[in-house]
Amino acid sequence: MKEKKDFIIFDRIGLTVFLALCLLAAVQVWKYLGLSLASMALTALTLEVLMLLFAWSAWKGRMPFLLAAVAAGGFVLNSFLNYGDTTHFGSYFVIQAVIAAAWTLLGTAWMILKKVRPSGIPWVPLALVLAIAACTGFLWKSNADRDRAWEGHAKRMLWAVPAKFDTGETSEAGTLEELVYETKAYATDGRSVEKRALVYLPYGYDPDKNYNILYLMHGTGDDENYWLQTHAYNKTMLDNMIALGEIDPLIVVTPTFYVEDDCMDGLDALTFSFREELRNDLMPAAESRYSTWAETADDAGFAASRDHRAFAGLSRGAVTTANSVLCGSLDYFSWFGLFSSFRTTREHILETIQSEEEKDLTIHYVYATTGNFDFATPYMVPGYRMLCENVPRLKEGVNTSFDIFPMRYHSIGHWHLSLYNFLQKIF
């Protein structure tokens, strides 16, 4: 009799765990629906269905150890969708993971101690798991293969960069040079510091010609080498796009927002103070040394040549792009890329690009991107919409767009796609 009672309690706990996971899944999918992005809601729904099929199998089959798959999936998704103290949009995934892990351990121990036997392998739900996983894998591979063979231009639903740009070094490769310049610790004590940036010069660079210029910023924890040296395939892509005539030759500068050990306990100040470094020190150093459209490396020269200058960044580099360039140096730039972050306030926008001094300056393009698994998405979606609502010059599909790349998270794989598209939208 006691053994039967133990089985009943065991089954009821398993059912309670399953129902709790169902409730958390519904809340998580509802949160994504709240972003009004069908693709992201569908992605979340697919993931939850997979985890709930495992949970159902664990309950019906009296095999709590199957919940290990739910726990592992939840913890992996947590690493993609949540970040430190800033983003907890995918928090229900980690709650599911904790619950699943707990019953995996306790339930399995109970089975061993009480000699509870599985009631049978639930073949149907497990077969559905395999079918959904296989379909997802096939979808990924077929779309990626299609895009690798793509002969067209930038596309919104991009799975991979065309192979002709992404594989093999061209004989007409550009060069990387080091640019060392003097600046100041604008966010703290104003002391003089020496900094370094990398400069990409296109193949056949001619100092007697005028070149468009793009400044590219890295993200938290990285440096000026990130875009073109650490991940050298970005340079390979850039070389090939120029060599094959996809884009015109241009100069690319990759600086860093870090200033020695300043603000390491809170980097937000650097995303604003970079404006002073950019305008007072970096641009004069770069554009007096290299041939851009600026006839003089000063305020008048930069303002007159703003149509030939772009700035883009990823993650905290995108925050820097927004705070220090789009909303800090619109008089010097007219092309902008925001990859995987947007944390500029409405007040800052109204005080800068919507001010009397700047409200009539042309914004040629603002290109924003994120990924389906990117923890920055909850910032990007409302932030981008707020930007468009408060800046009438921005017209979706005309001089601004927001791409969400499928199956991508907060990583260089996503930003590689972003750079590919962005290079074709500027100048």
C-alpha positions, -999 to 999 in steps of 0.1 A, spaced: 0 0 0 28 23 9 46 15 -24 14 25 -43 12 57 -23 48 65 -32 41 60 -69 11 84 -66 31 111 -49 59 106 -75 35 110 -104 18 140 -89 51 158 -84 60 149 -120 27 164 -132 32 195 -110 66 200 -126 52 196 -161 24 221 -154 48 246 -139 70 244 -170 39 249 -192 29 280 -173 64 295 -175 65 286 -212 32 304 -218 45 335 -200 78 335 -219 61 332 -253 37 360 -243 66 383 -235 79 378 -270 45 384 -285 45 417 -266 74 428 -288 51 425 -318 77 404 -336 62 373 -351 96 357 -359 109 360 -324 76 347 -309 77 317 -333 113 310 -323 104 311 -286 73 289 -292 94 263 -310 119 261 -282 92 258 -256 74 231 -275 107 211 -276 113 215 -239 77 207 -230 77 175 -251 107 164 -231 88 173 -199 57 154 -210 78 124 -217 95 126 -183 62 127 -166 42 101 -186 72 77 -188 82 82 -151 116 91 -163 126 124 -146 161 121 -160 147 133 -194 143 167 -178 181 170 -180 175 181 -216 151 208 -205 176 220 -178 205 221 -203 184 239 -229 172 264 -204 206 272 -191 220 276 -227 191 299 -236 198 319 -204 234 325 -216 220 339 -249 190 359 -237 201 373 -203 231 394 -195 244 405 -161 223 431 -144 211 447 -177 189 421 -195 166 395 -180 140 392 -207 145 355 -210 144 349 -173 116 323 -175 139 300 -194 164 299 -165 135 294 -140 124 264 -161 160 251 -161 163 253 -123 130 235 -118 139 208 -144 173 203 -129 159 200 -94 134 173 -104 160 156 -126 182 150 -95 155 145 -69 133 124 -91 161 102 -103 173 97 -67 137 88 -58 135 62 -86 167 46 -74 159 46 -37 122 36 -40 129 13 -70 104 32 -92 104 17 -127 97 37 -159 62 31 -172 74 29 -208 92 50 -233 69 77 -247 78 73 -283 54 98 -299 66 130 -281 102 120 -284 96 113 -321 81 148 -324 112 162 -308 134 146 -334 111 157 -362 111 193 -351 149 193 -345 154 178 -379 132 203 -396 149 232 -379 183 218 -389 172 214 -425 157 249 -425 190 264 -412 212 245 -437 190 251 -467 186 288 -461 223 292 -453 233 273 -484 209 294 -505 224 327 -491 260 315 -496 251 311 -533 232 344 -533 242 367 -562 221 397 -551 227 425 -527 218 431 -490 187 412 -479 167 415 -447 163 378 -440 200 369 -442 213 336 -430 249 337 -444 272 360 -463 276 350 -500 305 327 -503 321 348 -531 328 375 -505 335 352 -475 359 326 -487 394 330 -502 417 360 -502 416 383 -532 449 393 -549 436 429 -544 436 429 -506 437 461 -486 462 469 -459 459 476 -421 479 503 -405 483 515 -369 472 550 -360 486 563 -327 471 596 -315 470 618 -285 437 623 -266 424 629 -231 405 610 -205 374 631 -211 351 609 -188 373 614 -158 402 637 -150 411 651 -185 446 638 -184 465 633 -216 466 597 -229 480 580 -260 456 557 -279 457 534 -309 433 526 -337 436 504 -368 431 519 -402 421 498 -433 433 512 -466 417 497 -498 439 481 -524 456 507 -546 450 535 -520 459 568 -537 465 598 -515 455 620 -543 419 606 -544 391 613 -520 377 583 -500 346 577 -480 354 568 -444 337 544 -420 345 543 -383 337 509 -367 334 503 -329 338 471 -310 318 460 -279 324 454 -242 357 436 -233 372 439 -268 395 464 -285 404 481 -317 416 449 -332 382 432 -329 366 439 -363 394 435 -388 422 416 -370 408 394 -343 380 384 -368 400 388 -400 373 373 -421 356 407 -419 386 422 -437 385 393 -462 348 401 -469 356 438 -472 385 431 -496 363 409 -518 333 433 -518 356 460 -531 375 438 -555 342 425 -570 327 459 -574 300 454 -548 310 486 -529 334 515 -537 368 515 -521 367 532 -486 388 538 -456 378 520 -423 390 531 -389 385 508 -359 390 527 -326 382 518 -290 361 536 -264 383 524 -236 406 549 -219 433 530 -199 415 518 -167 389 545 -165 352 538 -156 358 500 -154 330 499 -127 306 515 -151 313 520 -188 282 541 -197 302 574 -192 326 563 -219 297 559 -244 291 597 -240 326 610 -236 338 593 -267 322 622 -286 349 646 -275 377 622 -283 362 615 -317 357 651 -327 388 667 -310 414 640 -315 406 608 -335 391 624 -366 417 651 -369 445 625 -366 429 601 -391 417 625 -417 448 647 -417 468 616 -424 446 599 -449 427 612 -479 390 616 -472 365 641 -485 374 665 -457 393 693 -473 405 703 -439 407 683 -407 387 707 -386 351 716 -378 344 732 -412 360 704 -432 342 677 -413 308 694 -415 312 700 -452 320 663 -458 295 646 -435 278 629 -464 309 608 -469 313 596 -433 297 567 -415 299 553 -380 287 519 -367 292 498 -336 282 465 -320 268 460 -285 283 488 -263 299 501 -294 263 506 -308 254 525 -276 285 546 -282 274 551 -318 240 563 -306 252 585 -277 283 600 -291 277 601 -329 241 599 -340 231 620 -309 264 637 -306 280 643 -339 253 645 -365 270 676 -379 300 653 -389 282 621 -399 251 611 -419 253 572 -420 249 551 -389 249 514 -379 234 501 -346 242 464 -341 228 447 -311 220 476 -288 201 508 -283 200 525 -250 197 562 -259 168 580 -242 140 601 -258 153 631 -239 188 628 -254 173 625 -289 152 656 -285 181 675 -270 205 666 -299 193 655 -333 159 671 -328 173 704 -315 170 736 -334 206 733 -345 204 698 -359 167 691 -368 173 700 -405 205 680 -410 199 651 -434 202 616 -420 210 594 -450 206 560 -432 202 544 -398 206 506 -400 197 486 -369 201 449 -364 196 422 -338 193 384 -337 165 361 -327 185 349 -297 202 383 -288 198 395 -253 199 431 -266 166 427 -285 144 439 -257 163 472 -258 166 473 -296 129 469 -305 114 496 -283 144 518 -287 143 517 -325 106 524 -325 111 553 -302 138 567 -324 116 566 -355 86 581 -336 106 611 -325 127 617 -356 103 625 -385 132 624 -409 136 587 -405 113 567 -428 112 529 -425 124 513 -457 136 546 -471 165 558 -449 162 534 -420 156 497 -414 157 471 -387 168 436 -395 164 406 -372 187 378 -383 173 342 -377 191 318 -354 217 345 -344 227 357 -309 250 383 -294 281 373 -313 304 380 -342 284 356 -365 255 381 -362 277 412 -366 294 398 -397 260 397 -414 253 432 -401 285 446 -416 278 429 -449 244 446 -452 256 479 -438 284 483 -463 259 481 -491 236 507 -476 261 535 -470 275 560 -495 
